[in-house]
Amino acid sequence: GKNPLYTRSGFIHPLWSPTGDVLTEIHPADHIHHVGIWMPWTKTKFEGKEVDFWNLAGGTGTVRFVKFLSTTSGTVYGGFKAEQEHVALKTADGEKVVLKEEWDVRVYNIGGPEKGYWLWDFVSRQRCVADSPLYQVKYRYGGFGFRAAAEWEGENAMYLTSEGKTRKDGHATRARWCEVAGAIDGKWAGIIFLSHPENFEHPEPMRIWPSGHVFFNWAPSQAGDWVMEPGKEYVFRYRQYVHVGKVKKVADVEHIWRDFAEPPKVKLERILKDKEVVLFDGSDFSHWTDQNGKPVRWEIIGDAMKIVPRTGSIITKRNYKDFKLHIEFKLPQLPPNVKGQGRGNSGVYIQRRYEIQILDSYGQPPRKNEGGSIYRFKAPDENACKKSGEWQSYDITFQAPRFEGEGENAKKVKNARITVKHNGVLIHDDVEVPNKTGAGQKEGPEPGPILLQDHGNEVWFRNIRIVPL
């Protein structure tokens, strides 16, 4: 019994939470034209007439699904590409296609119910295919929209933007991302909507309902009038992080935003065996994360990185088996009353298992916990430490232990072997290491990353290079 104008296509529904709840709603009684996740424009003018592709009752415009262009199922992501048409229904010549649109939807093979989140990208490429431009008139909504499940209402829902705005004050503000969350049967779930920095009017204006049910919309037309010119392509990129629970503070989301806005640049030729990989040259932390996979919070100063104490150790994004590693480091100059393990303490952890100690041990006798030691296993053959404040180097050659079998049934048949030169002086010569050292992780057949330890001191590193063998 509904108006046939509302029989539309070109939307996404249902959107599931990691626990299986449906988070979208279509054709709710209060706004029957709302359909899950969709992307029409609202207040536009075409060939002198107003065209509304969003509110369908006026019969001036609509969006129609045309066909699937492709589907993908792979180890990294699955998804589809689809073609749609934005149609003006009442031009002087009858119906006319104004915009051709291509959706590229990708759901990534990470997360899942056991991890409590999943991730998907939405890209809309729109081209004006008419002879006349489409004029976008300043308006409070229009563009990428989301209508939440009916259970998300009142106190049972919340918003939080990248600028710290909430449901009370978030409407018509700009943001890089917005968390929208609610509860169904007492279980909270949320969606973090992220706008790509290359999007038009980024950080984007938003439509947020201040009360009642939940609606969210990236609305670039809030910023003012603009024009979609004939033949020109307009691209809108969004990422959605669907998760259980709700976000409590802005800082909890920033690493998700940076992963989307500033993805690491990986050159495939750099991961070939026997080819040197420049892990750090002062440019960026593209080869590194913290131990939880979040962005590094150390400082880059000139061509070096400096530990920011108590921000956490960092690891390489790639795992390594056998290799040669060159790394340079500098220890802070501390007052004489700072002694022992408090003097410029850090370490290079091979595969996160075997530590080569970094410490201000200038003039000290070699010991198993001093600079240059294989920590708590073997003292260096001689003390080659320089004074604090001077640049030093380690050249490490590592052969991983060998195992037979896989998983829990894997049995070690050869121990790890380590050779170290400290400032050019050979201090460990093909040393057999029977087990992990110090706070290292348990040995296993799988390769592991290089870890640089935050032990609470401002140690510097530079010129880090590795050659997989």
C-alpha positions as CSV (number, residue, x, y, z in Angstrom):
1,G,0.0,0.0,0.0
2,K,3.0,2.3,-0.1
3,N,3.7,4.8,-2.9
4,P,5.5,3.0,-5.7
5,L,8.0,5.9,-5.9
6,Y,9.5,4.4,-2.7
7,T,10.3,1.1,-4.5
8,R,13.9,1.9,-5.0
9,S,17.2,0.1,-5.4
10,G,20.8,0.9,-4.8
11,F,21.3,0.5,-1.0
12,I,23.0,-1.8,1.5
13,H,21.0,-3.7,4.0
14,P,21.4,-5.5,6.4
15,L,24.6,-4.5,8.0
16,W,25.5,-7.0,10.8
17,S,27.4,-6.5,14.0
18,P,30.2,-9.0,14.9
19,T,27.7,-10.7,17.1
20,G,25.0,-11.0,14.4
21,D,22.7,-8.1,15.2
22,V,21.3,-6.2,12.3
23,L,22.4,-2.5,12.7
24,T,20.5,-1.0,9.7
25,E,16.8,-0.4,9.1
26,I,14.9,0.2,5.8
27,H,11.6,2.0,5.2
28,P,11.0,3.1,8.8
29,A,7.6,4.7,9.3
30,D,9.0,8.2,10.2
31,H,11.2,8.4,7.1
32,I,10.0,5.8,4.7
33,H,12.6,6.8,2.1
34,H,15.5,5.7,4.5
35,V,17.1,2.5,3.3
36,G,20.0,1.2,5.4
37,I,23.1,2.7,3.9
38,W,22.7,4.7,0.7
39,M,24.1,7.7,-1.2
40,P,21.6,10.0,-3.0
41,W,21.8,13.8,-3.2
42,T,18.9,16.0,-1.8
43,K,18.6,19.6,-2.9
44,T,19.9,19.9,-6.5
45,K,19.0,21.8,-9.6
46,F,19.2,20.3,-13.1
47,E,18.2,22.1,-16.3
48,G,16.5,24.8,-14.2
49,K,14.3,22.5,-12.1
50,E,14.7,21.2,-8.6
51,V,15.6,17.5,-8.4
52,D,15.5,15.5,-5.1
53,F,17.2,12.1,-5.5
54,W,16.7,11.5,-1.7
55,N,13.1,12.3,-0.8
56,L,11.2,10.3,-3.3
57,A,7.6,11.4,-2.7
58,G,7.9,14.4,-5.0
59,G,8.8,12.2,-7.9
60,T,11.5,14.5,-9.2
61,G,14.4,12.1,-8.9
62,T,15.6,8.6,-7.9
63,V,18.6,6.3,-7.9
64,R,18.4,2.9,-9.7
65,F,20.7,-0.1,-9.5
66,V,21.8,-1.1,-13.0
67,K,24.0,-4.1,-12.7
68,F,26.9,-5.8,-10.9
69,L,30.2,-5.0,-12.6
70,S,32.2,-7.7,-10.7
71,T,32.4,-9.7,-7.5
72,T,35.6,-10.6,-5.7
73,S,36.5,-13.3,-3.1
74,G,40.1,-13.5,-2.0
75,T,42.4,-13.9,1.0
76,V,42.6,-10.1,1.6
77,Y,39.1,-9.0,0.9
78,G,35.8,-9.9,-0.7
79,G,33.4,-7.5,-2.3
80,F,31.6,-6.2,-5.4
81,K,31.4,-3.4,-7.9
82,A,28.0,-2.1,-9.0
83,E,26.7,0.5,-11.4
84,Q,23.9,2.8,-10.5
85,E,22.1,5.7,-12.2
86,H,20.9,9.0,-10.6
87,V,17.8,9.8,-12.7
88,A,15.9,13.1,-13.1
89,L,12.3,12.0,-13.6
90,K,10.6,15.3,-14.8
91,T,12.9,17.0,-17.3
92,A,11.5,18.7,-20.4
93,D,12.4,15.5,-22.3
94,G,11.1,13.1,-19.7
95,E,13.4,10.9,-17.6
96,K,17.1,11.7,-18.0
97,V,20.2,10.0,-16.4
98,V,22.2,12.7,-14.8
99,L,24.9,10.8,-12.9
100,K,26.5,7.4,-13.6
101,E,27.8,6.0,-10.3
102,E,30.1,3.0,-9.5
103,W,30.2,1.5,-6.1
104,D,33.3,-0.4,-5.0
105,V,32.5,-2.2,-1.7
106,R,35.3,-4.2,0.0
107,V,35.0,-6.3,3.2
108,Y,38.4,-7.2,4.6
109,N,39.4,-10.6,5.8
110,I,40.3,-9.5,9.3
111,G,38.6,-9.3,12.6
112,G,35.4,-11.4,13.0
113,P,33.1,-12.5,15.9
114,E,35.9,-13.8,18.0
115,K,37.8,-10.4,17.8
116,G,34.8,-8.2,18.1
117,Y,35.2,-6.1,14.9
118,W,35.1,-6.1,11.1
119,L,36.1,-3.6,8.5
120,W,34.8,-2.6,5.1
121,D,35.4,0.2,2.6
122,F,32.9,2.0,0.4
123,V,34.0,4.1,-2.6
124,S,31.5,5.9,-4.8
125,R,32.7,7.2,-8.2
126,Q,30.1,9.6,-9.8
127,R,30.3,11.1,-13.2
128,C,27.9,13.7,-14.7
129,V,26.9,12.1,-18.0
130,A,24.3,14.7,-19.0
131,D,25.1,17.7,-21.2
132,S,24.1,20.1,-18.4
133,P,25.7,20.4,-14.9
134,L,24.1,19.2,-11.7
135,Y,24.0,22.1,-9.2
136,Q,24.2,21.1,-5.6
137,V,22.5,23.6,-3.4
138,K,23.5,24.2,0.2
139,Y,21.4,22.0,2.4
140,R,21.6,20.2,5.8
141,Y,21.7,16.6,4.4
142,G,22.5,14.6,1.3
143,G,25.2,12.1,0.4
144,F,26.4,9.0,2.3
145,G,23.7,8.1,4.8
146,F,23.0,5.6,7.5
147,R,19.7,4.7,9.3
148,A,20.2,2.6,12.4
149,A,18.1,-0.2,13.8
150,A,15.0,0.9,15.6
151,E,16.3,-0.2,18.9
152,W,19.0,2.6,18.8
153,E,16.9,5.4,20.3
154,G,17.3,8.0,23.0
155,E,19.6,6.9,25.8
156,N,20.1,3.7,24.0
157,A,22.4,5.4,21.5
158,M,25.4,7.7,21.3
159,Y,27.6,9.6,18.9
160,L,31.2,10.7,19.3
161,T,33.1,12.7,16.6
162,S,36.8,13.1,16.0
163,E,36.5,16.6,17.4
164,G,34.9,15.3,20.6
165,K,31.4,16.4,19.7
166,T,28.4,14.3,20.8
167,R,24.7,13.9,19.9
168,K,23.9,17.2,21.6
169,D,26.4,19.4,19.7
170,G,27.6,17.3,16.7
171,H,25.1,18.3,14.0
172,A,26.5,20.7,11.3
173,T,30.1,20.3,12.6
174,R,33.0,18.9,10.7
175,A,34.9,15.7,11.5
176,R,37.3,13.2,10.2
177,W,35.4,10.3,11.7
178,C,32.2,9.7,13.7
179,E,31.3,6.9,16.1
180,V,27.7,5.9,16.0
181,A,26.6,3.3,18.6
182,G,23.6,1.7,20.2
183,A,22.3,-1.2,22.2
184,I,20.1,-4.1,21.1
185,D,18.9,-6.4,23.9
186,G,21.4,-4.8,26.2
187,K,24.4,-5.5,23.8
188,W,26.2,-2.4,22.6
189,A,27.7,-2.2,19.1
190,G,28.9,0.6,17.0
191,I,30.1,1.8,13.6
192,I,33.0,4.2,13.2
193,F,32.4,6.1,9.9
194,L,35.7,7.5,8.5
195,S,36.0,10.1,5.8
196,H,39.1,9.9,3.6
197,P,41.2,13.1,3.7
198,E,41.0,13.4,-0.2
199,N,37.2,13.7,0.0
200,F,35.4,16.9,-1.0
201,E,35.0,19.3,1.9
202,H,37.1,17.1,4.2
203,P,36.9,17.2,7.2
204,E,33.3,16.7,6.2
205,P,30.1,18.3,7.6
206,M,27.7,15.9,9.2
207,R,24.0,15.5,9.7
208,I,23.3,14.1,13.2
209,W,19.9,13.8,14.7
210,P,20.0,15.3,18.2
211,S,17.3,13.0,19.7
212,G,15.0,10.1,18.9
213,H,16.2,7.5,16.5
214,V,19.6,7.4,15.0
215,F,20.6,8.8,11.6
216,F,24.0,9.8,10.3
217,N,25.0,11.5,7.1
218,W,28.3,12.8,5.6
219,A,26.9,16.0,4.1
220,P,29.4,18.0,2.0
221,S,26.5,20.3,0.8
222,Q,26.2,21.8,4.3
223,A,29.3,23.8,3.4
224,G,27.7,25.6,0.5
225,D,26.7,25.4,-3.1
226,W,28.8,23.4,-5.5
227,V,28.6,22.0,-9.1
228,M,29.1,18.6,-10.7
229,E,30.3,19.4,-14.1
230,P,29.6,17.3,-17.2
231,G,32.2,14.6,-17.9
232,K,34.0,15.1,-14.6
233,E,34.4,12.3,-12.0
234,Y,33.8,12.9,-8.3
235,V,35.1,10.3,-5.8
236,F,34.0,9.7,-2.3
237,R,35.9,7.3,0.0
238,Y,34.6,6.0,3.3
239,R,35.7,3.3,5.7
240,Q,33.5,1.6,8.3
241,Y,34.8,-0.1,11.4
242,V,32.0,-2.2,12.9
243,H,32.6,-3.3,16.4
244,V,31.1,-4.5,19.7
245,G,30.9,-2.2,22.6
246,K,31.2,1.6,22.3
247,V,34.0,4.1,22.0
248,K,34.6,6.1,25.2
249,K,37.2,8.6,24.1
250,V,38.6,10.1,20.9
251,A,42.1,8.7,21.5
252,D,40.8,5.2,21.2
253,V,40.0,5.7,17.5
254,E,42.9,7.8,16.2
255,H,45.0,4.8,15.2
256,I,42.1,3.4,13.1
257,W,41.8,6.8,11.4
258,R,45.6,7.0,10.7
259,D,45.6,3.5,9.2
260,F,42.9,4.6,6.7
261,A,44.3,8.1,6.0
262,E,48.0,7.3,6.0
263,P,48.5,3.6,5.0
264,P,52.1,2.4,5.0
265,K,53.9,2.5,1.7
266,V,55.4,-0.8,1.0
267,K,57.8,-1.5,-1.9
268,L,57.7,-5.1,-2.8
269,E,61.3,-5.2,-4.1
270,R,62.4,-4.5,-0.6
271,I,61.3,-7.8,0.9
272,L,63.3,-10.1,-1.4
273,K,65.9,-12.4,0.1
274,D,69.5,-11.0,0.0
275,K,68.1,-7.5,-0.8
276,E,68.7,-4.8,1.8
277,V,65.6,-3.4,3.5
278,V,66.0,0.2,4.8
279,L,64.0,-0.1,8.0
280,F,64.6,3.5,9.1
281,D,66.4,6.4,7.4
282,G,64.7,9.3,9.2
283,S,61.8,9.6,6.8
284,D,59.0,7.9,8.7
285,F,57.9,4.9,10.7
286,S,56.4,3.1,7.7
287,H,58.2,-0.2,8.6
288,W,57.3,0.0,12.3
289,T,54.3,-0.2,14.7
290,D,54.0,-0.4,18.5
291,Q,53.6,-3.9,20.0
292,N,49.8,-3.7,19.7
293,G,49.8,-2.8,16.0
294,K,49.2,0.9,16.7
295,P,51.2,3.9,15.3
296,V,54.6,4.5,16.8
297,R,54.6,7.4,19.4
298,W,58.4,7.9,19.4
299,E,59.9,11.1,17.9
300,I,61.7,11.6,14.6
301,I,64.4,14.3,14.9
302,G,66.6,14.8,11.9
303,D,67.6,11.4,10.6
304,A,67.1,9.7,13.9
305,M,64.3,8.4,16.1
306,K,64.2,9.0,19.8
307,I,62.4,6.9,22.4
308,V,59.6,8.8,24.2
309,P,59.8,7.0,27.5
310,R,56.8,4.8,28.6
311,T,55.1,5.0,25.2
312,G,56.0,1.4,24.5
313,S,58.5,-0.7,22.5
314,I,58.2,-0.8,18.7
315,I,58.5,-3.7,16.3
316,T,59.0,-4.2,12.6
317,K,55.8,-4.8,10.6
318,R,57.5,-7.7,8.8
319,N,58.8,-10.9,10.5
320,Y,62.3,-12.1,9.8
321,K,64.1,-15.5,9.9
322,D,67.8,-15.4,9.0
323,F,69.3,-12.0,8.5
324,K,72.1,-9.4,8.8
325,L,71.1,-6.3,10.7
326,H,72.9,-2.9,11.0
327,I,71.7,-0.5,13.6
328,E,73.1,2.7,15.1
329,F,72.2,4.1,18.6
330,K,73.1,6.8,21.0
331,L,72.7,6.8,24.8
332,P,71.6,9.8,26.8
333,Q,74.1,11.6,29.0
334,L,72.8,11.1,32.5
335,P,74.0,12.5,35.9
336,P,76.5,10.3,37.9
337,N,73.9,9.4,40.5
338,V,72.0,7.4,37.9
339,K,73.6,4.0,38.0
340,G,73.4,0.4,36.8
341,Q,70.4,-0.6,34.6
342,G,69.1,2.9,34.7
343,R,71.8,4.3,32.5
344,G,70.5,4.4,28.9
345,N,68.8,1.1,29.0
346,S,67.3,-0.4,25.8
347,G,67.8,-3.5,23.7
348,V,67.5,-5.0,20.3
349,Y,65.3,-8.1,20.4
350,I,65.8,-10.5,17.6
351,Q,62.5,-12.1,16.7
352,R,61.2,-10.7,20.0
353,R,63.1,-13.6,21.6
354,Y,66.8,-12.9,21.9
355,E,68.0,-9.5,23.3
356,I,71.3,-7.8,22.5
357,Q,71.5,-5.4,25.5
358,I,71.9,-1.6,25.1
359,L,73.3,0.2,28.1
360,D,75.8,2.8,29.1
361,S,78.6,0.4,30.1
362,Y,81.6,2.5,29.1
363,G,84.7,1.4,31.2
364,Q,82.8,-1.4,32.9
365,P,84.1,-5.0,32.9
366,P,82.1,-7.3,30.5
367,R,79.0,-8.8,32.2
368,K,75.9,-10.7,31.1
369,N,73.6,-7.7,31.7
370,E,75.9,-4.9,30.4
371,G,76.0,-3.3,27.0
372,G,76.8,-5.7,24.2
373,S,75.7,-8.8,26.1
374,I,73.3,-11.4,24.9
375,Y,71.2,-10.5,27.8
376,R,71.5,-12.8,30.8
377,F,73.1,-15.5,28.7
378,K,76.6,-14.3,27.6
379,A,78.8,-11.3,28.3
380,P,80.6,-9.8,25.3
381,D,84.1,-11.0,24.6
382,E,85.3,-7.5,25.3
383,N,83.7,-4.2,26.2
384,A,83.5,-2.0,23.0
385,C,81.2,0.6,24.4
386,K,81.7,4.3,23.6
387,K,80.8,7.1,26.0
388,S,77.2,8.1,26.2
389,G,76.3,10.9,23.7
390,E,78.4,9.2,21.0
391,W,76.9,7.3,18.1
392,Q,77.5,3.5,18.3
393,S,76.6,0.6,16.1
394,Y,75.7,-3.1,16.2
395,D,76.1,-5.4,13.2
396,I,74.2,-8.6,14.0
397,T,74.2,-11.8,12.0
398,F,71.4,-14.2,13.0
399,Q,70.5,-17.7,12.1
400,A,67.2,-18.8,13.5
401,P,66.7,-22.1,15.2
402,R,65.6,-25.0,13.1
403,F,62.5,-27.1,13.8
404,E,61.0,-30.2,12.4
405,G,57.2,-30.6,12.4
406,E,54.6,-27.8,12.8
407,G,52.6,-26.2,15.5
408,E,52.6,-27.8,18.9
409,N,54.4,-30.9,17.4
410,A,57.3,-28.8,16.2
411,K,60.6,-30.1,17.7
412,K,63.8,-28.0,17.7
413,V,66.7,-29.7,16.1
414,K,69.2,-26.8,15.9
415,N,69.7,-23.8,18.2
416,A,69.8,-20.2,17.1
417,R,73.2,-18.7,16.3
418,I,74.3,-15.1,16.8
419,T,77.3,-13.0,15.7
420,V,77.7,-9.4,16.9
421,K,80.1,-6.6,16.0
422,H,80.0,-3.6,18.4
423,N,81.4,-0.5,16.9
424,G,83.3,-2.8,14.5
425,V,84.7,-5.0,17.3
426,L,83.7,-8.7,17.2
427,I,82.1,-9.4,20.6
428,H,80.1,-12.6,19.9
429,D,81.4,-15.0,17.3
430,D,78.8,-17.5,16.0
431,V,77.4,-18.1,19.5
432,E,74.9,-20.9,19.9
433,V,71.9,-19.7,22.0
434,P,69.8,-22.6,23.3
435,N,66.7,-20.6,24.4
436,K,65.1,-17.2,24.5
437,T,66.8,-14.6,26.7
438,G,65.5,-12.3,29.4
439,A,62.0,-11.1,28.7
440,G,62.0,-12.6,25.2
441,Q,59.1,-14.6,23.9
442,K,59.0,-18.3,23.7
443,E,61.0,-19.9,20.8
444,G,59.1,-21.4,17.9
445,P,59.5,-22.3,14.2
446,E,57.8,-19.1,13.0
447,P,59.9,-16.0,12.2
448,G,59.5,-12.8,14.2
449,P,60.0,-9.1,14.1
450,I,62.8,-6.9,15.3
451,L,61.9,-5.1,18.6
452,L,63.5,-2.0,19.9
453,Q,62.9,-1.7,23.6
454,D,61.4,1.2,25.6
455,H,63.0,0.7,29.0
456,G,62.2,4.3,30.2
457,N,65.3,6.1,28.7
458,E,65.6,8.5,25.8
459,V,67.8,6.3,23.6
460,W,68.3,7.3,19.9
461,F,68.4,5.1,16.8
462,R,69.3,5.8,13.2
463,N,70.4,4.1,10.0
464,I,68.6,0.7,10.5
465,R,69.1,-1.8,7.7
466,I,68.4,-5.5,7.3
467,V,69.3,-8.1,4.7
468,P,67.2,-11.2,4.8
469,L,69.3,-14.3,4.2
